[in-house]
Structure formats: structure tokens, C-alpha cells
Amino acid sequence: MEVERLQREWDVVLDWAPFFLDPSIPPEGRTRTPQTTADTPKSALEERGERLGIEFRRGRTFTPNTHLALEAAYWSRETAPSSDEDTAFHYALYRAFFTEHRDLSNIDVLVELATGVGLDGADLRDALTTGRYRAEVDQGIEHSYAIGVSAIPTFIINDQYAVVGAQEYDVLERVMAKLGGRRRDGAPGPASDLIDFE
């Protein structure tokens, strides 16, 4: 994935901004009528996702409340041994939601995803049942709305710049160059004049 490549090639700190896709979903989730079928033309988002290795499966009949998943993401950020494991967990959450249509409001599902990427499932279960990150997630969501986050994924790069949506690698690399980032191998970055921060 593009984010892993960015982390391998650049000296970068990435933060995944928390965001509710639909804040009106109740804690127990919501049953829904599928909005797309196999015959519906692919959206630009689906096509970009395919290029980046993200499959958006159609026919969702249930939408979970994702607050616990966001708490699990905060837990991962704080406890994962490295950014590689944290990124792997985030991608496991995305696959579970967009491809597998799993119930991310179910603690057992979240624990399974965490252990699947080598993280401590027992500690995650404790964090979720005690609400260890609940207040922090609520504050993060408020901050995301305040700074205009409107889609997932949104990455905050080096606490300076937000990149919204699944972007091609060259976009991420130009952002790093514009921010004065350093490549891990010491090679020069791309021209950054294509990014306008105004």
C-alpha cells in the first residue's frame, strides 16, 4: 500500500485522523437496503481503491457504529510495537468494513483483527470494555470535524498537513517534498511545486 511505502522511504510521522462516516448510526448499528449492485457502474472511489488494492464490496445490508473501531485504532497507535503493525491494523479495519462487511461494533471482531496482525487482543479487549480511549476518540472526532476532515482515510503528515482519501504514491511523495521531508536513503525528493497549500 502507498502509506507503507511512504513510511519505508521517508522519515515521516503519520497520524490517522478519526472520522465517523455516518455519525447518525446508533450504537447497535443500522440495517439498510443496499445502494449498489454488481451492475451499478463503479464510482471513482471504487476505481481508485482497486488501483491501490482496496476492494469495496457491494451489497452492504448492515452498517455498524464505528466508535469502538476508532477506539481500537487509538489503542493500536499507542500500543503497537511499530508503525508497521499500527498500519497493518488500520488496513485490517478497512478490509473488515469495506470488503468483508464485518460488524466493527463487536469487540470480538476487533480483538480478532488485532491478534491477526500480531497485536495483544487481551489488552485491546480490556481497553474497549473499560472505555480507556473513549474520551480521546471523542476529542479526536471533534478536532477532525473542526479542521474539515471529510473522508477516510485522512492522514496527518508530520503534524502539518492533512492528506484526504486514498492517494497515489506520487501525491504523498510531493507532499513530503513540499514539507521539507527527508528520504531515508538521502536521495532528493520530487519537485514539490505541484502542491498548493493556499
Backbone as a ProteinNet text record, in pm:
[ID]
protein_1_A
[PRIMARY]
MEVERLQREWDVVLDWAPFFLDPSIPPEGRTRTPQTTADTPKSALEERGERLGIEFRRGRTFTPNTHLALEAAYWSRETAPSSDEDTAFHYALYRAFFTEHRDLSNIDVLVELATGVGLDGADLRDALTTGRYRAEVDQGIEHSYAIGVSAIPTFIINDQYAVVGAQEYDVLERVMAKLGGRRRDGAPGPASDLIDFE
[TERTIARY]
83.5	0	87.9	30.1	104.5	157.2	78.9	120.9	241.3	240.4	355.7	480.3	466.3	580.8	632.5	542.5	583.8	662.1	614.2	682.9	818.8	830.7	959.8	1060.4	1014.2	1106.3	1132.5	1045.7	1059.7	1064.1	1133.5	1133.4	1005.6	900.3	767.7	693.3	612	520.3	379.5	304.7	167.3	71.1	-35.9	-142.9	-270.8	-348.7	-474.5	-583.4	-642.4	-744.9	-874.3	-933.9	-1060.6	-1176.3	-1269.6	-1381.4	-1496	-1616.2	-1736.1	-1787	-1799.4	-1859.5	-2004	-2075.4	-2214.5	-2240.1	-2232.4	-2249	-2390.1	-2485.8	-2623.1	-2646.4	-2548.8	-2565.6	-2572.9	-2678.8	-2690.3	-2586.8	-2563.8	-2463	-2483.9	-2608.4	-2635.4	-2624.3	-2594.4	-2583.2	-2718	-2719.9	-2843.7	-2850.1	-2965.3	-2992.2	-3024.3	-2981.5	-3003.1	-3030.3	-3086.5	-3106.6	-2982.6	-2924	-2804.1	-2829.4	-2732	-2743.3	-2684.5	-2604.9	-2541.5	-2557.4	-2547.3	-2549.6	-2427.7	-2410	-2297.7	-2306.3	-2427.9	-2446.2	-2428.1	-2422.9	-2404.5	-2263.5	-2249.8	-2114.6	-2028.3	-1899.4	-1807.7	-1789.6	-1784	-1757.8	-1608.2	-1572.3	-1431	-1357.4	-1424	-1363.4	-1333.5	-1428.1	-1406.3	-1291	-1284.3	-1176.5	-1041	-1032.9	-907.4	-871.3	-970.1	-945.2	-887.5	-940.9	-888.8	-742.3	-706.5	-567	-475.6	-528.8	-448.6	-464.1	-539	-553.2	-663.5	-758.2	-870.3	-996.1	-1059.8	-1181.5	-1303.9	-1392.5	-1519	-1626.8	-1661.4	-1764.7	-1901.5	-1984.4	-2118.3	-2218.9	-2338.8	-2447.6	-2454.9	-2394.7	-2397.9	-2542.3	-2577.8	-2713.2	-2713.9	-2595.4	-2585.1	-2467.7	-2490.5	-2383.1	-2361.5	-2240.9	-2215	-2180.6	-2200.3	-2145.5	-1996.3	-1911.2	-1767.1	-1690.1	-1759.4	-1687.9	-1588	-1627.5	-1533.6	-1415.3	-1439.1	-1328.7	-1231.1	-1284	-1196.4	-1118.6	-1184	-1112.7	-1001.6	-1031.1	-929.5	-813.1	-843.3	-737.7	-648.8	-709.7	-629.8	-543.3	-601.8	-526.9	-405.9	-425.6	-317	-206.5	-244.3	-144.8	-57.5	-119.8	-47.2	31.1	-10.9	48.5	121.6	99.8	166.6	318.2	394.3	539.9	604.4	540.2	595.4	481.9	516	415	369.9	453.8	413.9	293.2	297.8	185.5	62.1	82.7	-29.9	-96.6	-16.6	-70.7	-141.8	-83.5	-147.2	-283.2	-292.7	-420.9	-523.2	-481.6	-574.2	-626.4	-537	-581.7	-672.7	-647.7	-737.9	-876.8	-882.7	-1012.1	-1082	-1007.5	-1066.8	-1119.7	-1039.2	-1084.8	-1209.5	-1207.5	-1322.7	-1448.6	-1435.9	-1552.7	-1594.8	-1502.9	-1539.4	-1549.5	-1468.2	-1465.4	-1545.5	-1528.1	-1590.2	-1723.4	-1757.3	-1882.3	-1898.2	-1791.3	-1795.8	-1850.4	-1897.1	-1956.9	-1847.2	-1801.2	-1693	-1739.5	-1865.3	-1910.1	-1901.2	-1856.1	-1844.2	-1700.1	-1683	-1549	-1475.4	-1545.5	-1479.7	-1418.3	-1487.3	-1435.2	-1308.6	-1311.5	-1195.7	-1075.7	-1100.4	-992.2	-933.1	-1018.3	-970.6	-881.8	-922.8	-842.9	-707.7	-707.2	-582.1	-486.9	-537.7	-449.8	-403.5	-485.2	-448.3	-327.4	-296.4	-177.1	-69.5	-87.4	16	6.8	-107.3	-122.8	-188.9	-185.3	-232.8	-384.9	-454.4	-600.1	-658.8	-596.1	-647.8	-641.7	-533.3	-523	-625	-646.3	-748	-885.7	-918.7	-1048.9	-1065.6	-961.8	-967.5	-986.8	-913.3	-924.5	-1065.8	-1126.8	-1260.6	-1368.9	-1356.8	-1461.1	-1454.4	-1336.7	-1323.7	-1335.7	-1340.3	-1350.4	-1223.2	-1108.9	-980.1	-954.5	-999.4	-971.7	-1097.1	-1210.2	-1337.4	-1330.7	-1286.2	-1282.2	-1184	-1070.1	-970.7	-1025.5	-1099.8	-1161.2	-1264.1	-1347.7	-1447.2	-1379.8	-1271.3	-1197.8	-1136.7	-1082.9	-1024.3	-1126.5	-1246.5	-1353.5	-1392.3	-1408.9	-1440.7	-1332.9	-1206.5	-1096	-1099	-1127.2	-1133.5	-1241.3	-1359.3	-1464.6	-1420.7	-1354.3	-1312.2	-1211.1	-1122.8	-1022.8	-1069.3	-1193.4	-1250.8	-1229.4	-1194	-1181.9	-1318.9	-1321.7	-1449.8	-1453.8	-1346	-1341.7	-1235.9	-1243.8	-1138.3	-1076.2	-950.2	-859.8	-816.1	-788.9	-722	-597.5	-483.7	-356.4	-306.4	-262.5	-196	-47	22.5	164.1	247.8	333.6	426.4	357.5	233.8	155.5	140.2	152.8	149.7	45.8	16.3	-64.5	-153.8	-278.8	-373.8	-385.2	-376.5	-399.4	-527.5	-628.6	-761	-778.2	-825.3	-856.8	-736.6	-764.7	-658.5	-592	-469.1	-398.5	-290.3	-258.5	-148	-17.3	84.7	211.2	275.3	268.5	334.9	276.9	148.5	88.5	149	157.1	214.8	360.8	433.9	575.1	593.6	507.4	517.7	482.9	387.7	356.7	480.3	546.7	667.5	773.6	792	891.5	853.9	725.6	679	701.4	685.2	704.5	851.8	940.3	1083.1	1124.8	1046.2	1076.9	1205.5	1259.2	1383.5	1356	1409.8	1404.2	1501.9	1466.3	1553.5	1685.4	1684.9	1807.9	1891.1	1844.8	1918.7	1900	1829.8	1807.3	1714.7	1725.9	1635.2	1492.5	1397.7	1256.8	1214.1	1088.8	1037.7	1018.1	995.7	960.8	830.6	824.9	706	618.4	648.6	574	433.2	396.2	262.1	160.2	205.1	116	95.9	-28.5	-61.3	-125.9	-60.4	-112.7	-205.3	-230.9	-318	-459.4
-118.2	0	124.4	233.1	357.3	412.7	400.4	454.9	378.7	245.9	168.4	207.9	226.6	267.8	403.8	496.7	628.6	614.8	531.4	513.1	445.5	357.1	291.8	388.8	477.1	558.7	697.9	746.1	882	880.2	976.1	996.5	1073.8	1002.7	1063.2	1011.1	1099.1	1060.2	1076.4	965.6	968.7	947.8	1023.4	1003.2	985	885.9	857.5	938.2	1033.8	1118.8	1039.5	1044	973.3	1047.8	972.9	1034.9	934.9	981.1	898.8	912.5	802.1	807	853.1	806.4	846.4	856.3	978.4	993.7	962.9	945.6	917.3	768.8	683.7	540.1	517.3	452.3	427.5	323.9	313.7	218.8	75	34.7	-102.9	-121.4	-14.8	-22.4	-3.2	-15.4	7	-87.8	-153.8	-234.7	-139.3	-174.9	-86.1	-166.4	-97.7	-155.5	-124	-223.1	-196.1	-86	3.3	115.2	82.8	-23.3	-60.3	-209.9	-249.3	-390.5	-416.4	-540	-574.3	-500	-460.9	-392.8	-241.5	-184.9	-40.8	-4.1	98.3	138.4	173.7	143.1	171.8	322.1	363.1	503.7	530.8	658.3	696.5	643.7	646.4	595.2	445.7	368.7	224.7	197.2	273.6	253.8	287.6	397.7	434.2	328.8	283.4	179.4	53.7	13.3	-105	-87.4	31.4	57.3	48.9	82.6	83.7	-44.2	-140.8	-268.5	-272.4	-179.3	-176.6	-217.1	-324	-370.9	-320.3	-253.5	-208.4	-307	-399.9	-497.6	-430.9	-463	-404.3	-490.5	-433.9	-510	-506	-405.9	-395.6	-385.2	-470.2	-467.8	-423.3	-403.5	-359.2	-263.2	-150.4	-54.4	-44.3	-80.8	-73.1	69.2	96.8	218.3	190.5	282.3	254.5	318.2	363.5	426.8	330.3	205.4	109.4	82.9	81.7	63.2	180.2	301.6	418	409.2	360.1	339.4	235.8	130	28	87.5	178.1	243.5	328.7	399.9	478.1	386	276.7	178.6	129.7	97.8	49.1	153	276.6	383.6	391.1	371.1	382.9	257.1	140.8	16.4	-66.9	-43.5	-124.1	-106.3	-214.9	-205.1	-113	-97.5	-9.3	43.8	140	194.4	89.2	-11.8	-118.1	-195.1	-233.9	-306.6	-218	-89.6	3.8	17.9	35.8	47.9	-80.8	-195.8	-324.1	-335.9	-290.3	-296.5	-204	-83	8.2	-54	-115.7	-179.2	-298.2	-370.1	-480	-425.3	-309.6	-246.1	-206	-146.3	-106.6	-227.9	-334.3	-455.1	-512.6	-518.3	-573.9	-493.4	-361.6	-276.4	-276.4	-242.4	-219.4	-347	-447.6	-568.1	-681.9	-701.9	-816.9	-784.2	-656.8	-611.1	-668.4	-667	-719.2	-613	-657.2	-568.4	-512.2	-391.3	-329.3	-270.9	-292.3	-255.3	-375.8	-488.8	-612.5	-625.7	-625.7	-632.7	-759	-871.6	-995.9	-982.4	-914.1	-892	-806.8	-700.7	-611.7	-683.9	-766.1	-843.9	-941.7	-1006.3	-1099.2	-1027	-907.4	-830.8	-793.1	-753.6	-715.2	-834.1	-947	-1064	-1113	-1090.7	-1130.6	-1058.1	-939.8	-866.1	-866.5	-954.1	-970.5	-879.6	-812.3	-723.8	-798.4	-739.9	-802.5	-790.5	-896.2	-895.4	-879.3	-938.2	-926.8	-782.2	-712.4	-572	-486.7	-516.7	-442.3	-464.5	-588	-616.3	-533.6	-529.4	-451.1	-302.5	-251.2	-109.3	-75.2	-164.2	-137.1	-152.5	-252.7	-272.9	-167.3	-110.8	-6.8	134.2	147.2	280.2	362	294.1	359.7	475.5	464.8	567.7	642.5	618.8	678.4	831.1	895.2	1042.1	1096.2	1028.8	1073.1	1064	957.5	942.8	1053.1	1080.3	1187.4	1321.1	1350.6	1475.3	1474.2	1359.9	1349	1368.2	1313.7	1330.9	1478.1	1543.1	1686.6	1765.6	1733.3	1803	1777.8	1654.2	1622.7	1704.7	1714.5	1798	1943.7	1991.2	2131.6	2167.3	2072.9	2104	2064.7	2016.3	1991.8	1853.5	1755.2	1618.7	1576	1522.8	1488.8	1348	1272.3	1137.9	1055.5	923.5	836.7	764	730.2	769.2	913.6	978.9	1108.7	1092.5	1125.9	1115.2	1254.7	1273.2	1397.1	1367.3	1437.2	1411.3	1510	1455.4	1534.8	1649.1	1627	1727.8	1858.6	1854.2	1977.4	1979.4	1865.1	1866.8	1743.6	1764.5	1653.9	1610.5	1482.1	1423.6	1342.5	1381.7	1321.5	1216.1	1099.5	993.6	908.2	797.2	707.2	772.2	815.6	889	802.5	836.1	770.5	809.8	725.2	748.2	880.8	918.2	1042	1164.3	1161.9	1273.4	1280	1165.5	1161.9	1205.6	1162.7	1197.6	1347.9	1408.1	1553	1631.7	1582	1647.8	1645.5	1531	1521.4	1620	1630.9	1724.1	1868	1900.3	2036	2069.7	1970.2	1992.3	1987.9	1967	1961.3	1828.8	1724.1	1592.4	1534.9	1436.5	1371.7	1226.6	1187.7	1046.4	968.9	848.3	766.6	732.4	722.5	688.4	810.5	930	1052.7	1106.5	1034	1080	1201.2	1288.6	1404.1	1359.6	1435.1	1407.9	1469.8	1452.9	1509.3	1659.9	1723.8	1866.1	1881.6	1983	1999.4	2114.5	2173.6	2292	2260.4	2132.7	2096.7	2099	2117.6	2119.6	2263.9	2304.4	2440.4	2432.9	2490.6	2485.6	2601.6	2689.7	2804.2	2757.5
0	0	0	-44	-60.6	71.5	178.8	308.1	362.1	348.5	393.9	316.4	186.6	104.9	150.9	178.5	226.7	357.1	447.9	576	557.9	459.6	433	373.2	283.6	204.9	261.4	350.5	403.4	555.5	612.7	757.7	788.1	826.4	836	958.5	1016.3	1122.9	1067.9	1062.7	1012.4	1127.7	1127.2	1223.8	1143.8	1180.6	1112.5	1182.2	1113.8	1175.1	1193.5	1314	1335.9	1269.8	1213.1	1142.1	1135	1167	1151.7	1009.4	938.2	805.4	814.2	915.9	936.3	1086.6	1142.3	1287.2	1336.9	1245.7	1289	1319.5	1292.8	1318.5	1469.1	1517.9	1663	1708.6	1839.7	1890.3	1842.5	1823.7	1780.6	1629.4	1555.5	1410.5	1343.8	1211.9	1137.2	1017.5	1003.6	885.4	771.4	651.7	537.5	411.1	314.2	182.2	99.6	33.5	-46.4	-149.4	-164.5	-258.1	-395	-403.1	-529.2	-552	-677.8	-715.7	-803.6	-843.7	-931.2	-1064.3	-1105.5	-1234.1	-1226.4	-1107.4	-1092.4	-1137.5	-1224.1	-1265.6	-1144.1	-1155.2	-1045.5	-1029.3	-904.1	-874.2	-888.7	-893.4	-898.5	-775.5	-660.2	-536.9	-548.7	-603.4	-619.5	-715.8	-824.7	-921.5	-860.5	-786.6	-721.1	-617.1	-541.3	-442.1	-504.3	-619	-688	-724	-775.5	-811.9	-690.3	-573.1	-450.8	-369.1	-422.5	-353.7	-249.5	-254	-159.8	-235.6	-192	-257.7	-181.3	-251.8	-193.7	-237.4	-148.6	-181.3	-173.5	-267.1	-272.3	-198.5	-175.1	-116.3	34.5	97.4	244.1	292.1	389.7	446.4	592.4	650.1	789.1	800.9	867.1	891.8	1041.9	1088.7	1232.4	1275.4	1402.7	1462.4	1479.7	1436.5	1434.1	1549.8	1653.8	1765.1	1829.1	1853.7	1912.9	1820	1689.4	1594.8	1603.3	1620.3	1636.3	1767.4	1872.6	1999.4	1980.2	1904.4	1877.2	1798.1	1706.1	1628.6	1718.8	1813	1908.7	1993.5	2039	2117.2	2038.5	1910.8	1826.8	1814.9	1794.1	1781.8	1907	2023.1	2149.8	2186.4	2141.2	2191.7	2087.5	1959.6	1856.6	1868.1	1852.8	1865.1	1761.7	1645.6	1541.8	1455	1370.4	1279.2	1178.3	1151.2	1058.4	1111.6	1239.2	1298.4	1308.6	1342.5	1350.9	1214.2	1110.3	974.7	933.7	965.5	932.2	1000.1	1124.2	1195.2	1129.4	1091.8	1023.9	894.5	817	693.4	721.5	830	867.4	898.6	966	994	864.4	770.2	642.3	566.3	557	487.3	553.1	686.3	758.2	729	719.6	696.9	549.8	460.1	320.4	237.2	267.3	185.3	246.9	377.6	442.9	509.5	519.8	583.1	723.8	801.1	938.1	1032.2	1145.9	1245.8	1336	1304.3	1381.2	1513.7	1549.9	1684.2	1778.5	1726.4	1803.2	1853.8	1984.9	2043.6	1999.9	1988.8	1946.9	1807.5	1716.5	1581.2	1588.1	1666.9	1678	1738.9	1839.8	1902	1800.2	1723.2	1619.7	1518.5	1475.9	1380.1	1439.7	1566.6	1632.7	1643	1689.5	1703	1566.2	1463.8	1328.1	1273.2	1326.5	1282.9	1391.2	1491.9	1593.1	1713.9	1733.3	1848.8	1964.8	2082.2	2206	2218.2	2179.9	2181.8	2320.5	2421.4	2559	2607	2574	2614.5	2539.8	2411	2336.1	2398.1	2431.1	2492.1	2620.2	2703	2826.4	2795.3	2697.4	2661.5	2614.9	2536.8	2484	2590.3	2675.4	2777.3	2887.1	2910.5	3014	2957.8	2824.8	2764.6	2777.9	2780.7	2802.3	2704.7	2580.3	2479	2433.9	2500.3	2456.8	2450.9	2558.1	2561.4	2458.3	2443	2345.3	2202.9	2174.4	2042.6	2019.7	2119.8	2105.8	2076.2	2146.1	2120.6	1980.5	1939.3	1806.2	1696	1715.7	1616.9	1607.3	1720.6	1720.3	1647.4	1674.1	1607.8	1456.6	1416.3	1273.7	1203.9	1266.5	1207.5	1203	1308.6	1316.1	1207.2	1171	1068.1	928.1	917.3	785.2	727.7	810.1	759	707.5	585.2	524.4	466.5	481.6	424.1	496.5	475.6	526	407.8	418	525.2	510.9	621.4	622.6	708.5	650.6	720.1	753.6	876.6	914.9	907	818.8	795.5	874.5	960.6	1042.6	1115.5	1160.5	1233.5	1156.3	1022.4	944.5	833.8	774.3	653.1	648.5	612.6	601.3	455.5	433.9	302.1	313.9	236.2	246.1	137.4	179	84.4	49	-16.8	-62.7	-183.1	-165.9	-270.5	-334.6	-458.3	-527.8	-458.5	-472.6	-403.4	-442.6	-570	-611.8	-541.7	-507.3	-432.7	-292.8	-225.3	-90.9	-93.1	-194	-204.9	-228.9	-310.5	-334.3	-208.7	-129.1	-1.7	87.5	95.4	177.9	130.1	-0.8	-53.9	-20.4	-32.8	-2.6	144.7	232.1	375.5	415.5	319	350.9	411.4	384.5	439.9	383.7	455.7	414.9	377.7	262.6	223.3	310.1	345.7	431.1	362.4	228.9	157.3	120.3	156.3	128.1	-12.1	-98.8	-236.3	-235.1	-336.5	-341.4	-370.1	-317	-342.5	-474.4	-512.4	-637.6	-625.1	-739	-736.5	-660.9	-575.9	-491.5	-536.6	-651.4	-693.2	-742.2	-746.9	-791.7	-679	-554.8	-438.7	-396.8	-387.9	-344.8	-207.9	-106.5	29.5	61	-32.4	-3	12.2
[MASK]
++++++++++++++++++++++++++++++++++++++++++++++++++++++++++++++++++++++++++++++++++++++++++++++++++++++++++++++++++++++++++++++++++++++++++++++++++++++++++++++++++++++++++++++++++++++++++++++++++++++

